[in-house]
Amino acid sequence: MAFFDKWFGKGRLAAQARAAELRGDLVRAAELFGEAGDAEEAARIMLVRGEAEPDARARLLLFTQAAKLAPEGTETNRSARLKRAELLLALAGDTVVSAVARHEVTEAAKDLEAIGEPLK
């Protein structure tokens, strides 16, 4: 069965995803990794997209999706949570924040503590 998966199933999708990533088609690469069942690779691609995104809100969305998609305990999950929390704190800045934003900042602080970055 594994032989057939390699040629016709998930292995083929993963190969197509790597090719799409090399072409720079990161949206398609993340989609194909997801279809191949490789959530960590899909999350890694979302992190790459987020780092390249000029709009802060779109970047925050990509980091949030990557954090939720990456398996718990992986380096990709830790990195996504760290980037998301740092961006949330940077967006909040020194301004007065609403109750919703305050909740997000509190969640970001909890994420930083959970991944071993309490000083940030």
N, C-alpha and C positions, 0 to 999 in steps of 0.2 A: 504494500500500500504506500509506503514512504517513497518508493521509486516513482509511482504515478503522481504523487503530490509534488515531487520535485519538478517533473516535466509539465504537468497540466494543472497543478493546483497552487498551493501557497508558495512553493519554491519559485514558481514562474512569476507570481505576482511580486514577490520580494525582489527578484531580478529586474523586473520592469520598474519597480520603485527606485532601485539604485540607479538605473539608467535615467529616470526622470530627474532624480536629484543631481546627477552629473550634468544634465542639460540645463539645470537651473529652474526647472518646473517644480517648485517646492510644494505647491498646492496639490498637484497630481501625485507627487511622491508620498506625501502624508496620507492621501486617500488610499493609495495602493498598499502602503505598509499596514494601514488599518484593515483593509480587506484581507491581507495576508495573515492577520492575527498578531502582528508584531507591534503592540501598543507602545513599547518603549521607543522604538525607532520612529514611529509616527509622532510621539511627543518630542523627540529630539529635533525632528524637522520643524515642528511648531516653534520650538525655542529659536532655531536659526531664523525662521521667518520673523519672529518677534524682535530679535536683535536688529534686523534690517529695517523694521517698520519705523517710518518717521513720525507717525501719529501716536501719541502716548496712549490714548484710549484703545486703539487697535492693538498696540503692543501689550497692554494690560490684558486684553481679551485673549490673545494668543498664549501669554504666560499662564493665565488661569486655566485655559483648556489643556495646556501641556501638563500642568500640575495635577489635574484631575485624571488625565489619560495615562500618565506614566505609572507603572506599578509602584506601590508604596515601598520605600526602603532603597530604591535605586538611585544612582547618582543623577539621573535625568530628573527624577521627581524632586530631589533635594535642590538641584539647580533651578528648576522652574519655580519652586516655592520661594527660594531666595530672591530671584529676579522679580517675582510678583510682589513680594513684600517690600523690597527696596523701592520699586516703582510707586507703590501705593503711598509709602512714606514720603517720597519725593513730591508726589502730586499734592499731598496734603500740606506739606510745607509748614509755614508758621501762620497760616491764615486761620480764621475761625472756620470750623467745619460743622456741617450739619450732623444730625443724629445718624443718618445713613453712612456718611463718610467716617464718622467717629467709630461706628461699628466695623467698617472695613479696616481702619487703622488698628483697631484692637485685634482683629483677626490676623492682620499682618504681623503684629507683635507676637501673637501666639505662635504663628508659623515660624518666625525667627527663633523663638525659644525651642520649639519642637525639633528644629533641624540643627540645633547646637550653635546658634549665633545670637545669644542673649544680649551681647554688648551693642549690637546694631539696633 
